[in-house]
Amino acid sequence: MGNAKTNLDGKRSAWIKLGGAAIVVLGLLFYFYPRDKVELDDQGYDASVALYRICNQRDTESLRSVAEQIAKWESEGSISERSTESLQEVVDLANAGDWTQAGRECRRMMEDQVQR
């Protein structure tokens, strides 16, 4: 009887290890999965630099000001649609209180502009 319990515990342990390994592999795949690079125009890049500072300082007043400027550029047609979408995602994250993730997204956008 004791041997059957040991065998059951061994199977359970094997499944737990297998499940843990699967979670690690899925996490690594998600982390390293290729993503589309964001190509910003000049105004979009300038706004991303400003947003990066704003996110690090958690400055809601400046966030509102930059969001208004982005909307103005969009209505004037002086910023690309792709830049506007990317920047708006950051503004939305910051407005939702997720300053850290918003800052990460800004940094990612700026890094995407570097030619490697």
C-alpha positions, 0 to 999 in steps of 0.5 A: 500500500505504501508503495502505491502512494509513493508511486502516485506521489512520484507521478504527481511530482513529475506532472508538476515539474512538467507543468512548471517547465511548460510555463517557463518555456511559454514565458520565454517564447512570449518574451522573445517573440518578435514584435513589430517595430514602431517607426515614429516620425520626428514629432512622434519621437519628440513626443515619446521622449517627453512622455518617457520623462513624464512617465518617470516623474508621474506628471499628470499635468504634463501628460495632459499637455502632451496628449493635447499636443498629439491630438493637435498634431493629428488634426493638423496632419503633421504626425503619422497615424502610426505615431499617433496610435503608438503614443496614444497607447502610452497616454492611455496606460499612463492615464490608467495609472500604469506609469511603469508600463507606459515608461517601458513602452516609451523606451521601446519606441525610442529603441526601435528608432535606433538603426542596428 
